[in-house]
């Protein structure tokens, strides 16, 4: 098993990683870090949430940055504000024992004037949501002329959120960039179009084997019950988890709001996030969840994008998602940083068939739970 020194990472960054208890490189890190440390590399890497992809692209990017050059040298595009903040925070932690490399996160939902002021300070890496970056470029508030590396993080999520036009515009603005690194959990047709249009024909493909794409630390379970029994069975499950925290998924805004109210009525510290929340309302809920004043977060698939909270013991699927891709994204919220977690599905007899389909397409196996202990 290789360590980060074997992969070519500098001792200062390795010391920062050790403080974060990141010692052994994950599969995706072992595969891509040596490649990304080379000059002029275009790469398409398939990696799920929770597999350590931020370090996989973040460490090689930090190695490239010239801290003495006061210009933006790296650009990371993310689908959501939360993911952008999280990536910027991780890069900051990696650089604790190295030369000072400054990262700035910019995103919608925040006053643009504040972000423009922040970008006046020395900035080596910009982490941005596509829409806000376009706004800043239109105002000539960010200079990308010295950018050597562009990274698309969770590219499939950016497409599903409708950022195809913005991605084309941004990548079209930077045709001569030496390094273009695309990370995506899935490779749908839209991603192939971006690769064909903006990356070189010699772009390296890295696909983690199916056995490693799905986090093996997740215990996939299901409980069969009638729809009118779901709330009772969910309550039994939550009781069995004691004070552990987790995310419960529903398919619609109305379902998340209804379930959150039902859980609050049963004295469970709960709140909901969905697409109709204002950014400040969403921030308030996420702050409460991160501060552990909430035990349970009820969320829709779209609203949960970019959530990364350490120490979540479980994910509960009160309603099954529309696709196996969403199931992977949902379940990946638990069992992070080497810990174990539970992904519990509450299904009726007709929905068991859908679980069998997940088993085939995702290479996982579900264990039926007869009763919650």
C-alpha positions in Angstrom: 0.0 0.0 0.0 1.5 3.4 -1.1 1.7 6.4 1.2 1.5 10.1 0.2 5.2 10.4 0.0 5.4 7.5 -2.5 2.8 9.4 -4.6 5.0 12.5 -4.7 3.4 14.8 -2.2 5.7 17.2 -0.3 6.4 16.8 3.4 4.6 20.0 4.5 1.4 18.8 3.0 1.9 15.3 4.4 2.2 16.9 7.9 -1.1 18.7 7.3 -2.7 15.5 6.2 -1.5 13.6 9.2 -3.0 16.2 11.5 -6.3 15.5 9.8 -5.7 11.7 10.3 -5.4 11.2 6.5 -2.6 8.7 6.4 -3.3 6.1 3.7 -4.3 7.3 0.2 -7.7 6.1 -1.0 -8.0 4.2 -4.3 -8.8 7.3 -6.4 -5.9 9.2 -4.7 -3.4 6.5 -5.5 -4.6 6.4 -9.1 -4.8 10.1 -10.0 -2.2 12.0 -7.8 0.9 10.7 -9.7 -0.8 11.5 -13.0 -1.9 15.0 -11.9 1.6 15.9 -10.8 2.7 15.7 -14.4 2.7 18.8 -16.6 -0.1 19.4 -19.1 -2.6 16.7 -18.2 -6.3 16.4 -19.1 -8.1 13.8 -17.1 -11.6 12.4 -16.6 -11.9 10.6 -13.3 -14.9 8.7 -12.0 -15.2 9.1 -8.2 -18.1 9.1 -5.8 -18.8 11.5 -3.0 -16.8 10.4 0.1 -13.9 8.7 -1.7 -11.3 11.5 -1.0 -11.5 13.3 -4.3 -10.8 16.7 -2.8 -7.3 15.5 -1.7 -7.0 13.7 -5.0 -7.1 16.9 -7.0 -6.4 19.4 -4.3 -2.9 18.1 -3.3 -1.5 18.1 -6.9 -3.1 21.6 -7.5 -1.4 22.9 -4.3 1.9 21.4 -5.4 1.7 23.4 -8.7 0.9 26.8 -7.2 3.7 29.3 -7.0 3.0 31.1 -3.7 5.3 34.0 -4.7 3.2 34.8 -7.7 0.2 36.9 -6.6 -2.2 35.7 -9.3 -5.0 33.2 -9.6 -3.4 30.0 -10.8 -6.1 27.4 -10.1 -9.8 27.4 -10.7 -12.2 24.8 -9.1 -15.8 24.7 -10.3 -18.4 23.2 -7.9 -22.2 22.7 -8.1 -23.1 24.2 -4.8 -22.1 26.9 -2.2 -21.7 24.2 0.5 -19.3 22.1 -1.6 -17.3 25.2 -2.6 -16.9 26.2 1.0 -16.0 22.7 2.0 -13.3 22.4 -0.7 -11.8 25.8 0.2 -11.7 24.8 3.8 -10.0 21.5 3.0 -7.3 23.2 0.9 -6.7 25.6 3.8 -6.2 22.7 6.2 -3.8 21.0 3.8 -1.5 24.1 3.7 -1.1 24.5 7.5 2.6 23.5 7.3 3.5 24.7 3.8 4.1 28.1 2.2 0.9 30.2 2.4 -1.4 29.5 -0.5 -4.6 31.6 -0.5 -7.9 30.2 -1.6 -11.1 32.2 -2.1 -14.6 30.6 -2.4 -17.2 32.6 -4.4 -20.9 31.5 -4.9 -24.4 32.8 -5.3 -26.5 33.8 -2.3 -23.8 36.1 -0.9 -23.3 39.8 -1.7 -21.2 40.0 -4.8 -19.5 43.2 -3.6 -18.1 41.4 -0.6 -16.7 38.7 -2.8 -15.2 41.2 -5.2 -13.5 42.9 -2.2 -12.2 39.5 -1.0 -10.7 38.8 -4.5 -8.6 42.0 -4.2 -6.5 40.2 -1.6 -3.7 37.8 -2.7 -5.6 34.8 -4.2 -3.9 31.7 -5.7 -7.0 29.4 -6.1 -10.6 30.4 -6.7 -13.3 27.9 -5.9 -16.5 28.9 -7.6 -20.1 28.0 -8.6 -20.5 28.5 -12.3 -23.2 31.2 -12.2 -21.3 33.4 -9.7 -18.1 33.1 -11.6 -19.8 34.3 -14.8 -21.1 37.3 -12.9 -17.6 38.1 -11.6 -16.1 37.7 -15.1 -18.7 40.0 -16.6 -17.8 42.6 -14.0 -14.1 42.0 -14.7 -13.7 41.4 -11.0 -11.5 38.2 -11.3 -8.4 37.8 -13.5 -8.0 34.2 -14.8 -5.2 35.0 -17.3 -2.6 33.1 -15.1 -4.7 30.0 -14.5 -2.9 26.8 -15.4 -5.4 24.3 -14.0 -9.2 24.1 -14.2 -11.0 21.4 -12.1 -14.6 20.4 -12.5 -15.7 18.8 -9.2 -19.0 16.7 -9.3 -19.4 17.6 -12.9 -22.5 15.5 -13.3 -24.2 17.4 -10.5 -23.4 20.7 -12.2 -25.0 19.4 -15.4 -28.1 18.2 -13.5 -28.5 21.6 -11.9 -28.6 23.2 -15.4 -25.0 24.7 -15.5 -24.1 23.3 -19.0 -24.2 26.7 -20.7 -22.1 28.3 -18.0 -19.6 25.5 -18.1 -19.2 25.8 -21.8 -18.8 29.5 -21.5 -16.1 29.3 -18.7 -14.2 26.5 -20.4 -14.5 28.3 -23.8 -12.9 31.4 -22.1 -9.9 29.3 -21.0 -9.1 27.1 -24.1 -5.3 27.2 -23.6 -5.2 26.0 -20.0 -2.6 23.3 -19.5 -4.5 21.1 -17.1 -8.2 20.3 -17.2 -9.3 17.8 -14.6 -12.9 16.5 -14.5 -14.2 14.5 -11.6 -17.7 13.0 -11.8 -19.6 10.2 -10.0 -21.2 9.2 -13.3 -20.4 9.9 -17.0 -23.7 10.7 -18.7 -23.9 12.0 -22.3 -23.7 15.6 -21.2 -20.3 14.9 -19.5 -19.1 13.2 -22.7 -20.0 16.3 -24.7 -18.0 18.5 -22.4 -15.0 16.1 -22.6 -15.2 16.0 -26.4 -15.6 19.8 -26.7 -13.2 21.1 -24.1 -10.6 18.4 -23.2 -7.9 17.1 -25.4 -8.5 13.9 -27.4 -5.7 12.3 -25.3 -7.5 12.9 -22.0 -6.6 10.2 -19.5 -9.6 8.2 -18.3 -9.5 6.9 -14.7 -12.3 4.7 -13.6 -12.2 3.2 -10.1 -13.3 -0.4 -10.3 -17.0 -0.9 -9.4 -16.0 -2.6 -6.2 -14.3 0.6 -5.1 -16.8 3.1 -6.5 -19.3 2.2 -3.8 -18.2 2.8 -0.2 -17.7 -0.6 1.4 -18.2 0.9 4.9 -21.9 1.5 4.2 -24.3 -1.2 5.5 -27.2 -1.2 3.1 -30.5 -2.3 4.8 -34.2 -2.3 4.1 -37.4 -2.7 6.1 -40.6 -3.7 4.4 -43.7 -2.0 5.7 -47.0 -0.5 4.3 -47.0 3.2 3.5 -49.2 4.0 6.5 -46.7 2.2 8.8 -43.6 4.1 7.6 -43.7 6.9 10.2 -44.0 4.4 13.1 -41.1 2.3 11.7 -39.0 5.4 11.1 -39.5 6.4 14.7 -38.5 2.9 15.9 -35.4 3.2 13.8 -34.5 6.7 15.2 -35.0 5.3 18.7 -32.5 2.5 17.9 -30.0 5.1 16.8 -30.3 6.9 20.2 -28.5 10.3 19.9 -26.8 9.5 16.5 -27.4 12.0 13.7 -28.4 11.4 10.2 -30.2 12.6 7.0 -33.7 11.4 6.0 -34.5 11.7 2.3 -37.8 12.4 0.6 -38.5 13.0 -3.1 -40.5 16.2 -2.8 -40.5 19.5 -1.0 -44.0 18.8 0.4 -43.0 15.4 1.7 -39.9 16.9 3.5 -42.0 19.6 5.1 -44.7 17.2 6.2 -42.2 14.6 7.7 -40.2 17.3 9.5 -43.4 18.6 11.2 -44.3 15.0 12.2 -40.9 14.4 13.7 -40.9 17.7 15.5 -44.3 16.8 17.0 -42.7 13.6 18.3 -39.9 15.7 20.0 -37.2 14.8 17.5 -34.9 17.9 16.9 -35.5 18.1 13.2 -35.6 20.6 10.3 -36.0 20.4 6.5 -34.1 21.7 3.5 -35.6 21.9 0.0 -35.2 23.9 -3.1 -37.6 26.7 -2.1 -35.6 27.8 0.9 -33.8 31.2 0.7 -30.1 30.9 1.0 -30.1 32.5 4.5 -32.8 30.1 5.6 -30.8 27.1 4.3 -27.6 28.4 6.0 -29.5 28.7 9.3 -30.7 25.1 9.1 -27.3 23.8 8.0 -25.5 25.7 10.8 -27.9 24.2 13.4 -27.3 20.7 12.0 -23.5 21.2 12.0 -23.6 22.6 15.5 -25.5 19.4 16.6 -28.6 21.4 17.8 -30.5 19.3 15.3 -30.5 15.5 15.4 -32.1 14.9 12.1 -32.1 16.7 8.7 -34.9 15.9 6.3 -33.9 16.7 2.7 -34.8 16.4 -1.0 -32.1 15.1 -3.4 -31.5 18.5 -5.0 -31.3 20.4 -1.7 -28.8 17.9 -0.2 -26.2 18.5 -3.0 -22.9 19.5 -1.5 -23.7 18.5 2.1 -20.7 17.1 3.8 -21.0 16.7 7.6 -18.7 14.4 9.4 -20.0 11.8 11.9 -23.4 11.0 10.3 -24.3 7.5 11.5 -27.0 6.9 9.0 -29.0 7.9 5.9 -32.7 6.9 5.8 -34.6 6.7 2.6 -38.2 7.5 3.6 -39.0 7.6 -0.1 -36.7 5.9 -2.6 -35.0 8.2 -5.1 -35.7 8.4 -8.8 -32.4 6.8 -9.9 -29.6 4.6 -8.7 -27.3 7.6 -9.2 -29.3 9.5 -6.5 -29.1 6.4 -4.3 -25.3 6.5 -4.4 -25.2 10.2 -3.7 -27.6 9.8 -0.8 -25.9 6.9 0.8 -22.5 8.5 0.4 -23.5 11.1 3.1 -22.7 8.5 5.8 -19.6 6.3 6.4 -17.1 9.0 5.6 -13.4 9.3 6.6 -13.1 5.6 7.1 -16.1 5.3 9.5 -19.0 2.9 9.1 -22.6 3.9 8.5 -26.1 2.6 7.7 -28.2 3.3 4.7 -31.8 2.3 5.6 -34.6 2.0 3.1 -38.3 2.0 4.1 -40.1 0.2 1.3 -43.4 -1.4 0.5 -43.6 -4.8 -1.1 -43.7 -3.4 -4.6 -40.5 -1.3 -4.1 -38.3 -4.3 -3.1 -37.9 -4.8 -6.9 -36.2 -1.4 -7.1 -33.7 -2.5 -4.4 -32.8 -5.6 -6.5 -32.1 -3.3 -9.4 -29.7 -1.2 -7.2 -27.9 -4.4 -6.3 -27.3 -5.2 -9.9 -26.4 -1.8 -11.2 -24.3 -0.6 -8.1 -22.8 -3.9 -7.1 -24.1 -3.7 -3.6 -26.2 -6.1 -1.4 -29.1 -5.2 0.9 -29.9 -7.0 4.1 -33.5 -7.1 5.1 -34.3 -6.0 8.7 -37.4 -7.7 10.1 -37.7 -5.3 13.0 -35.8 -2.4 14.4 -34.0 -3.4 17.6 
